[in-house]
């Protein structure tokens, strides 16, 4: 029984590490937002990243690095959009 518990605990720990690692880098194909960036393919504002999304029903993602982004963003696309932040945000966000 102790072996089972240790194995279960090890599996859970590995899953937590894998999940944490997946939240610290942009998913494949995501639009990347980084304040002050000069990197090709990245955006300096969330609005620019949203504007670059296709107007279709495909699933899209935006990954936002730490920075100060002072803007209002309106998203009107019909497809699903996942927005991830680094470091991950644990508190809920609300519409204003």
ZAKOL-177742 format. One record per residue: residue number from 0; residue in three letters; x, y, z of N, C-alpha, C in turn. Coordinates in steps of 0.1 Angstrom, whole numbers, plus 5000, padded with zeros to 4 digits. Layout:
N
<pos:NUM	code:Ala	npx:X	npy:Y	npz:Z	capx:X	capy:Y	capz:Z	cpx:X	cpy:Y	cpz:Z>
...
***
This chain:
96
<pos:0	code:Unk	npx:5008	npy:4988	npz:5000	capx:5000	capy:5000	capz:5000	cpx:5009	cpy:5013	cpz:5000>
<pos:1	code:Unk	npx:5020	npy:5012	npz:5007	capx:5029	capy:5024	capz:5008	cpx:5035	cpy:5026	cpz:4994>
<pos:2	code:Unk	npx:5038	npy:5016	npz:4987	capx:5044	capy:5017	capz:4973	cpx:5034	cpy:5024	cpz:4964>
<pos:3	code:Unk	npx:5021	npy:5020	npz:4965	capx:5011	capy:5026	capz:4957	cpx:5010	cpy:5041	cpz:4960>
<pos:4	code:Unk	npx:5010	npy:5044	npz:4972	capx:5009	capy:5058	capz:4976	cpx:5020	cpy:5066	cpz:4971>
<pos:5	code:Unk	npx:5032	npy:5061	npz:4972	capx:5044	capy:5068	capz:4968	cpx:5044	cpy:5070	cpz:4952>
<pos:6	code:Unk	npx:5040	npy:5059	npz:4945	capx:5038	capy:5060	capz:4931	cpx:5028	cpy:5070	cpz:4927>
<pos:7	code:Unk	npx:5017	npy:5070	npz:4933	capx:5006	capy:5080	capz:4931	cpx:5011	cpy:5094	cpz:4933>
<pos:8	code:Unk	npx:5018	npy:5096	npz:4944	capx:5023	capy:5110	capz:4948	cpx:5033	cpy:5114	cpz:4937>
<pos:9	code:Unk	npx:5042	npy:5105	npz:4933	capx:5052	capy:5108	capz:4922	cpx:5045	cpy:5112	cpz:4909>
<pos:10	code:Unk	npx:5034	npy:5105	npz:4905	capx:5027	capy:5108	capz:4893	cpx:5020	cpy:5122	cpz:4894>
<pos:11	code:Unk	npx:5014	npy:5125	npz:4905	capx:5008	capy:5138	capz:4907	cpx:5018	cpy:5149	cpz:4906>
<pos:12	code:Unk	npx:5029	npy:5147	npz:4913	capx:5040	capy:5157	capz:4912	cpx:5045	cpy:5160	cpz:4898>
<pos:13	code:Unk	npx:5047	npy:5149	npz:4890	capx:5051	capy:5151	capz:4877	cpx:5041	cpy:5158	cpz:4868>
<pos:14	code:Unk	npx:5028	npy:5155	npz:4870	capx:5018	capy:5162	capz:4863	cpx:5017	cpy:5177	cpz:4867>
<pos:15	code:Unk	npx:5020	npy:5180	npz:4879	capx:5020	capy:5194	capz:4883	cpx:5031	cpy:5202	cpz:4877>
<pos:16	code:Unk	npx:5043	npy:5195	npz:4876	capx:5055	capy:5201	capz:4870	cpx:5052	cpy:5204	cpz:4855>
<pos:17	code:Unk	npx:5046	npy:5194	npz:4848	capx:5043	capy:5195	capz:4834	cpx:5033	cpy:5206	cpz:4831>
<pos:18	code:Unk	npx:5023	npy:5207	npz:4840	capx:5013	capy:5217	capz:4838	cpx:5019	cpy:5231	cpz:4840>
<pos:19	code:Unk	npx:5027	npy:5232	npz:4850	capx:5033	capy:5245	capz:4853	cpx:5042	cpy:5249	cpz:4842>
<pos:20	code:Unk	npx:5050	npy:5240	npz:4836	capx:5058	capy:5243	capz:4825	cpx:5050	cpy:5247	cpz:4813>
<pos:21	code:Unk	npx:5039	npy:5241	npz:4810	capx:5031	capy:5245	capz:4799	cpx:5025	cpy:5259	cpz:4800>
<pos:22	code:Unk	npx:5025	npy:5265	npz:4812	capx:5019	capy:5278	capz:4814	cpx:5030	cpy:5289	cpz:4813>
<pos:23	code:Unk	npx:5043	npy:5285	npz:4812	capx:5053	capy:5295	capz:4812	cpx:5059	cpy:5298	cpz:4799>
<pos:24	code:Unk	npx:5054	npy:5292	npz:4788	capx:5058	capy:5295	capz:4775	cpx:5046	cpy:5295	cpz:4766>
<pos:25	code:Unk	npx:5047	npy:5303	npz:4755	capx:5035	capy:5304	capz:4746	cpx:5032	cpy:5290	cpz:4739>
<pos:26	code:Unk	npx:5019	npy:5287	npz:4738	capx:5016	capy:5275	capz:4731	cpx:5019	cpy:5277	cpz:4716>
<pos:27	code:Unk	npx:5021	npy:5266	npz:4709	capx:5024	capy:5266	capz:4695	cpx:5013	cpy:5274	cpz:4687>
<pos:28	code:Unk	npx:5017	npy:5284	npz:4679	capx:5008	capy:5292	capz:4671	cpx:5002	cpy:5303	cpz:4678>
<pos:29	code:Unk	npx:5005	npy:5305	npz:4691	capx:4999	capy:5317	capz:4698	cpx:5005	cpy:5330	cpz:4694>
<pos:30	code:Unk	npx:4997	npy:5340	npz:4694	capx:5001	capy:5354	capz:4692	cpx:5008	cpy:5358	cpz:4705>
<pos:31	code:Unk	npx:5020	npy:5363	npz:4705	capx:5028	capy:5367	capz:4717	cpx:5028	cpy:5382	cpz:4718>
<pos:32	code:Unk	npx:5024	npy:5387	npz:4730	capx:5024	capy:5401	capz:4734	cpx:5035	cpy:5403	cpz:4744>
<pos:33	code:Unk	npx:5044	npy:5412	npz:4741	capx:5055	capy:5415	capz:4751	cpx:5058	cpy:5430	cpz:4750>
<pos:34	code:Unk	npx:5056	npy:5437	npz:4761	capx:5058	capy:5452	capz:4761	cpx:5072	cpy:5455	cpz:4757>
<pos:35	code:Unk	npx:5073	npy:5465	npz:4747	capx:5086	capy:5469	capz:4743	cpx:5093	cpy:5460	cpz:4734>
<pos:36	code:Unk	npx:5087	npy:5450	npz:4729	capx:5094	capy:5440	capz:4720	cpx:5098	cpy:5445	cpz:4707>
<pos:37	code:Unk	npx:5109	npy:5440	npz:4702	capx:5113	capy:5442	capz:4688	cpx:5115	cpy:5429	cpz:4681>
<pos:38	code:Unk	npx:5110	npy:5418	npz:4687	capx:5111	capy:5405	capz:4681	cpx:5101	cpy:5404	cpz:4670>
<pos:39	code:Unk	npx:5106	npy:5398	npz:4659	capx:5097	capy:5396	capz:4648	cpx:5086	cpy:5386	cpz:4652>
<pos:40	code:Unk	npx:5074	npy:5389	npz:4648	capx:5062	capy:5380	capz:4651	cpx:5056	cpy:5383	cpz:4664>
<pos:41	code:Unk	npx:5061	npy:5392	npz:4672	capx:5055	capy:5395	capz:4685	cpx:5049	cpy:5409	cpz:4684>
<pos:42	code:Unk	npx:5040	npy:5411	npz:4694	capx:5032	capy:5424	capz:4694	cpx:5035	cpy:5431	cpz:4706>
<pos:43	code:Unk	npx:5035	npy:5445	npz:4705	capx:5037	capy:5453	capz:4717	cpx:5025	cpy:5456	cpz:4725>
<pos:44	code:Unk	npx:5013	npy:5454	npz:4718	capx:5000	capy:5457	capz:4725	cpx:4991	cpy:5445	cpz:4723>
<pos:45	code:Unk	npx:4982	npy:5444	npz:4732	capx:4972	capy:5433	capz:4732	cpx:4962	cpy:5436	cpz:4720>
<pos:46	code:Unk	npx:4959	npy:5449	npz:4718	capx:4950	capy:5453	capz:4706	cpx:4956	cpy:5449	cpz:4693>
<pos:47	code:Unk	npx:4969	npy:5450	npz:4691	capx:4976	capy:5446	capz:4679	cpx:4975	cpy:5431	cpz:4677>
<pos:48	code:Unk	npx:4977	npy:5424	npz:4688	capx:4976	capy:5409	capz:4687	cpx:4962	cpy:5405	cpz:4683>
<pos:49	code:Unk	npx:4952	npy:5411	npz:4689	capx:4938	capy:5408	capz:4686	cpx:4934	cpy:5411	cpz:4672>
<pos:50	code:Unk	npx:4939	npy:5423	npz:4667	capx:4937	capy:5427	capz:4653	cpx:4943	cpy:5418	cpz:4643>
<pos:51	code:Unk	npx:4953	npy:5410	npz:4647	capx:4960	capy:5401	capz:4638	cpx:4953	cpy:5388	cpz:4637>
<pos:52	code:Unk	npx:4943	npy:5385	npz:4645	capx:4936	capy:5372	capz:4645	cpx:4927	cpy:5371	cpz:4633>
<pos:53	code:Unk	npx:4926	npy:5359	npz:4627	capx:4917	capy:5358	capz:4616	cpx:4902	cpy:5359	cpz:4620>
<pos:54	code:Unk	npx:4894	npy:5364	npz:4610	capx:4880	capy:5366	capz:4613	cpx:4873	cpy:5353	cpz:4609>
<pos:55	code:Unk	npx:4875	npy:5342	npz:4616	capx:4869	capy:5330	capz:4613	cpx:4865	cpy:5322	cpz:4626>
<pos:56	code:Unk	npx:4862	npy:5310	npz:4625	capx:4858	capy:5303	capz:4637	cpx:4869	cpy:5294	cpz:4642>
<pos:57	code:Unk	npx:4881	npy:5296	npz:4638	capx:4892	capy:5287	capz:4643	cpx:4896	cpy:5291	cpz:4657>
<pos:58	code:Unk	npx:4902	npy:5281	npz:4664	capx:4906	capy:5283	capz:4678	cpx:4919	cpy:5291	cpz:4678>
<pos:59	code:Unk	npx:4921	npy:5302	npz:4685	capx:4933	capy:5310	capz:4686	cpx:4937	cpy:5312	cpz:4700>
<pos:60	code:Unk	npx:4950	npy:5316	npz:4702	capx:4955	capy:5319	capz:4715	cpx:4964	cpy:5331	cpz:4715>
<pos:61	code:Unk	npx:4964	npy:5338	npz:4726	capx:4972	capy:5350	capz:4728	cpx:4980	cpy:5347	cpz:4742>
<pos:62	code:Unk	npx:4993	npy:5349	npz:4741	capx:5001	capy:5347	capz:4753	cpx:5007	cpy:5361	cpz:4757>
<pos:63	code:Unk	npx:5004	npy:5365	npz:4769	capx:5008	capy:5379	capz:4773	cpx:5019	cpy:5378	cpz:4784>
<pos:64	code:Unk	npx:5031	npy:5384	npz:4781	capx:5042	capy:5385	capz:4790	cpx:5039	cpy:5397	cpz:4800>
<pos:65	code:Unk	npx:5046	npy:5397	npz:4811	capx:5045	capy:5408	capz:4820	cpx:5048	cpy:5422	cpz:4814>
<pos:66	code:Unk	npx:5041	npy:5432	npz:4818	capx:5043	capy:5445	capz:4812	cpx:5032	cpy:5454	cpz:4816>
<pos:67	code:Unk	npx:5033	npy:5467	npz:4812	capx:5022	capy:5476	capz:4814	cpx:5015	cpy:5478	cpz:4801>
<pos:68	code:Unk	npx:5002	npy:5474	npz:4800	capx:4994	capy:5475	capz:4788	cpx:4982	cpy:5484	cpz:4792>
<pos:69	code:Unk	npx:4982	npy:5496	npz:4788	capx:4971	capy:5505	capz:4791	cpx:4963	cpy:5507	cpz:4778>
<pos:70	code:Unk	npx:4952	npy:5499	npz:4777	capx:4944	capy:5499	capz:4765	cpx:4931	cpy:5492	cpz:4768>
<pos:71	code:Unk	npx:4921	npy:5495	npz:4760	capx:4908	capy:5488	capz:4761	cpx:4908	cpy:5480	cpz:4748>
<pos:72	code:Unk	npx:4904	npy:5467	npz:4750	capx:4905	capy:5458	capz:4739	cpx:4891	cpy:5452	cpz:4737>
<pos:73	code:Unk	npx:4886	npy:5453	npz:4725	capx:4873	capy:5447	capz:4721	cpx:4875	cpy:5436	cpz:4712>
<pos:74	code:Unk	npx:4870	npy:5424	npz:4716	capx:4872	capy:5412	capz:4708	cpx:4858	cpy:5408	cpz:4702>
<pos:75	code:Unk	npx:4857	npy:5407	npz:4689	capx:4844	capy:5405	capz:4682	cpx:4845	cpy:5392	cpz:4673>
<pos:76	code:Unk	npx:4856	npy:5384	npz:4674	capx:4857	capy:5373	capz:4665	cpx:4847	cpy:5362	cpz:4669>
<pos:77	code:Unk	npx:4844	npy:5354	npz:4660	capx:4834	capy:5343	capz:4663	cpx:4840	cpy:5330	cpz:4669>
<pos:78	code:Unk	npx:4852	npy:5328	npz:4666	capx:4859	capy:5316	capz:4671	cpx:4864	cpy:5317	cpz:4685>
<pos:79	code:Unk	npx:4867	npy:5306	npz:4691	capx:4872	capy:5306	capz:4705	cpx:4886	cpy:5312	cpz:4706>
<pos:80	code:Unk	npx:4888	npy:5319	npz:4717	capx:4901	capy:5326	capz:4720	cpx:4905	cpy:5323	cpz:4734>
<pos:81	code:Unk	npx:4918	npy:5318	npz:4735	capx:4924	capy:5315	capz:4748	cpx:4934	cpy:5326	cpz:4751>
<pos:82	code:Unk	npx:4933	npy:5332	npz:4762	capx:4943	capy:5342	capz:4766	cpx:4951	cpy:5337	cpz:4778>
<pos:83	code:Unk	npx:4964	npy:5336	npz:4777	capx:4972	capy:5331	capz:4789	cpx:4982	cpy:5342	cpz:4792>
<pos:84	code:Unk	npx:4985	npy:5343	npz:4805	capx:4994	capy:5353	capz:4810	cpx:5006	cpy:5346	cpz:4817>
<pos:85	code:Unk	npx:5018	npy:5352	npz:4816	capx:5029	capy:5348	capz:4823	cpx:5034	cpy:5359	cpz:4832>
<pos:86	code:Unk	npx:5036	npy:5356	npz:4845	capx:5032	capy:5344	capz:4852	cpx:5017	cpy:5342	cpz:4852>
<pos:87	code:Unk	npx:5013	npy:5329	npz:4853	capx:4998	capy:5327	capz:4853	cpx:4991	cpy:5335	cpz:4864>
<pos:88	code:Unk	npx:4979	npy:5340	npz:4860	capx:4971	capy:5348	capz:4868	cpx:4962	cpy:5338	cpz:4876>
<pos:89	code:Unk	npx:4962	npy:5339	npz:4889	capx:4953	capy:5330	capz:4897	cpx:4940	cpy:5337	cpz:4901>
<pos:90	code:Unk	npx:4939	npy:5350	npz:4901	capx:4927	capy:5356	capz:4905	cpx:4918	cpy:5358	cpz:4893>
<pos:91	code:Unk	npx:4905	npy:5359	npz:4895	capx:4895	capy:5360	capz:4884	cpx:4896	cpy:5375	cpz:4879>
<pos:92	code:Unk	npx:4893	npy:5376	npz:4866	capx:4892	capy:5389	capz:4860	cpx:4878	cpy:5393	cpz:4857>
<pos:93	code:Unk	npx:4875	npy:5405	npz:4856	capx:4861	capy:5409	capz:4854	cpx:4860	cpy:5419	cpz:4842>
<pos:94	code:Unk	npx:4849	npy:5420	npz:4836	capx:4846	capy:5430	capz:4825	cpx:4844	cpy:5443	cpz:4831>
<pos:95	code:Unk	npx:4848	npy:5453	npz:4825	capx:4846	capy:5467	capz:4829	cpx:4838	cpy:5474	cpz:4819>
***
